[in-house]
Amino acid sequence: MDESAEVVHQCPADGSGVTPCCARTPFELPRTDRMTTDSARITCNRNGPEEQR
């Protein structure tokens, strides 16, 4: 897999069930996507819930 094409999401915060980067649960993310706690590695370009209205 080409690492530049890999999508990396921010892990949900403690007590939350959704990713802060795109407001989806980890179960809604494609199986090929990754998750991280390192904000410098996030490549998800979807916006959070306020942008999805």
C-alpha positions, 0 to 999 in steps of 0.5 A: 500500500502506498503510504501517501494514499493512506488516510489517518484519523485522530483517535476519539478522545476519552469518553467519546465514540467519534473521531474529532477529525470527521465525526465518525465512529471507528466502525464507520471508517474504511478498514484500510484507514488508520487511527493515531493519537499523534495530531501531526500524522492526521491526514483525514480531510473531512471536517467535523460535525459543524461542517457536515450540516 
